[in-house]
Amino acid sequence: MGILVLVPIVSYLLAGQPLEWDLPALKGFNFGGGISIIPELAALWIALSLYTASFIAEIVRSGILSVSKGQTEASKALGLPNGLTLRLVVIPQAMRVIIPPLTSQYLNLVKNSSLATAIGYPDLVAVFMGTTLNQTGQAVEVVAITMAVYLTISLLISLFMNIYNRAVAIKER
């Protein structure tokens, strides 16, 4: 948590607090200030979010349904309320079923983000395969670099998810 919270705060303070809030205001015939989100980014964000969320929701639903009914009945017999039953009994057992397909879905999300080029949003593929390739003219090297970047991202996702999967796996005696 320190890395996720402290590093950005320290970086913000060391950079001289470069953020300022600017409200949009009508200036002449157009708005000035504020934040503008380009339509390609909004389309990519909504499409990938809905597409990936539907698959992840199905993965979680199937993981929860994989826990036998006897487990929840046993927790009811012990007098656990619904929230504790879900948190202490169902979710830990379901995570063992959820993690492997969830890893695949995270990898699919990274790979599907390269479709941003199709709607005109400059993502990693567009920058490497478009800009860099046009400036250098060395297609093999640029494609190799692009493949290496995607391979590195995919291997890191797999590594972290496998570490987490190992942590929640049933330990043999």
C-alpha positions in Angstrom: 0.0 0.0 0.0 2.9 2.3 0.7 4.1 2.0 -2.9 0.6 2.7 -4.3 0.0 5.7 -2.0 3.3 7.1 -0.9 5.2 7.1 -4.1 2.6 9.2 -6.1 2.2 11.6 -3.2 6.0 12.1 -2.8 6.4 12.4 -6.6 3.6 15.0 -6.6 5.3 17.0 -3.8 8.8 16.8 -5.3 7.5 17.9 -8.7 6.2 21.1 -7.1 2.6 20.2 -7.0 2.0 20.6 -10.8 -1.7 19.9 -10.8 -4.3 22.6 -10.8 -8.1 22.4 -11.2 -9.5 24.3 -14.1 -13.3 24.5 -14.7 -14.5 24.8 -18.3 -15.8 28.3 -19.2 -17.4 29.7 -22.4 -14.8 31.8 -24.1 -15.9 33.2 -27.4 -17.4 30.5 -29.5 -15.9 27.6 -27.7 -15.3 26.3 -24.2 -11.8 26.8 -22.7 -10.3 25.0 -19.7 -11.3 21.8 -18.0 -10.6 18.4 -19.3 -11.3 17.2 -22.7 -11.7 13.5 -23.4 -11.2 12.5 -27.1 -14.1 10.4 -28.5 -11.7 7.5 -29.5 -10.5 7.1 -25.9 -14.1 7.1 -24.6 -15.2 4.5 -27.2 -12.2 2.3 -26.4 -12.8 2.7 -22.7 -16.5 1.8 -22.8 -16.1 -1.0 -25.3 -13.2 -2.8 -23.5 -14.8 -2.2 -20.1 -18.2 -3.7 -21.1 -16.6 -6.6 -23.1 -14.2 -7.5 -20.4 -16.6 -7.0 -17.5 -19.1 -9.4 -19.0 -16.5 -12.1 -19.2 -15.2 -11.5 -15.7 -18.7 -11.4 -14.3 -19.3 -14.8 -15.8 -16.0 -16.1 -14.5 -16.9 -14.9 -10.9 -20.5 -16.3 -11.2 -19.2 -19.7 -12.2 -16.6 -19.7 -9.5 -19.2 -18.9 -6.8 -21.6 -21.5 -8.2 -18.7 -24.1 -8.0 -18.8 -24.0 -4.2 -21.0 -26.8 -3.1 -24.4 -26.0 -1.5 -23.3 -28.0 1.6 -20.6 -25.4 2.4 -23.2 -22.6 2.7 -25.6 -24.8 4.5 -22.9 -25.7 7.0 -22.1 -22.0 7.6 -25.8 -21.3 8.2 -25.9 -24.2 10.7 -23.0 -22.5 12.5 -25.0 -19.3 12.6 -22.9 -17.2 10.3 -24.7 -14.2 8.6 -24.8 -14.0 4.8 -21.9 -11.5 4.6 -19.6 -13.6 6.7 -20.6 -16.7 4.8 -19.7 -15.1 1.5 -16.4 -13.6 2.8 -15.1 -16.5 4.9 -16.5 -19.6 3.2 -17.6 -19.0 -0.4 -15.1 -16.5 -1.8 -11.9 -18.3 -0.6 -13.1 -21.6 -2.2 -14.3 -19.8 -5.3 -11.0 -18.0 -5.9 -9.3 -21.3 -6.6 -11.7 -21.7 -9.5 -11.7 -18.1 -10.6 -8.0 -17.3 -10.8 -6.9 -19.3 -13.8 -9.6 -18.1 -16.3 -9.3 -14.6 -14.8 -5.6 -14.6 -15.7 -6.5 -15.4 -19.3 -9.1 -12.6 -19.3 -6.5 -10.1 -18.1 -4.1 -11.2 -20.8 -7.0 -10.9 -23.4 -7.6 -7.3 -22.1 -4.0 -6.3 -22.8 -4.1 -7.9 -26.2 -7.5 -6.4 -27.1 -6.3 -3.0 -26.2 -4.2 -3.1 -29.5 -7.6 -2.8 -31.3 -7.5 0.9 -30.4 -5.7 1.5 -33.6 -8.8 0.4 -35.5 -10.7 3.4 -34.1 -7.9 5.9 -34.4 -6.7 6.0 -30.8 -2.8 6.1 -30.7 -1.9 3.2 -28.5 1.3 1.2 -28.3 0.8 -0.5 -31.6 0.1 2.7 -33.4 3.1 4.5 -32.0 5.5 1.6 -32.6 4.1 0.3 -35.9 3.1 3.7 -37.3 5.3 6.5 -36.1 8.5 4.6 -35.4 8.3 2.4 -38.5 7.7 5.4 -40.7 10.6 7.3 -39.3 13.2 4.5 -39.2 12.0 2.2 -42.0 13.3 -0.8 -40.1 10.2 -3.0 -40.1 11.7 -6.2 -38.6 13.2 -4.4 -35.6 10.1 -2.3 -34.9 7.8 -5.4 -35.0 10.3 -7.3 -32.8 10.3 -4.4 -30.2 6.5 -4.3 -30.3 6.3 -8.1 -29.8 8.8 -7.9 -26.9 6.8 -5.2 -25.1 3.6 -7.2 -25.4 5.5 -10.4 -24.3 6.9 -8.6 -21.3 3.5 -7.2 -20.2 1.9 -10.7 -20.7 4.6 -12.4 -18.7 4.4 -9.9 -15.9 0.6 -10.4 -15.7 1.1 -14.2 -15.7 3.8 -14.0 -13.0 1.7 -11.9 -10.6 -1.4 -13.9 -11.2 0.5 -17.2 -10.7 2.0 -15.9 -7.4 -1.5 -15.0 -6.3 -2.9 -18.4 -7.4 -0.1 -20.1 -5.5 -1.0 -18.1 -2.4 -4.7 -19.1 -2.5 -4.2 -22.7 -3.6 -4.9 -25.6 -1.2 -1.7 -26.5 0.6 -0.8 -30.2 0.6 0.5 -31.7 3.8 
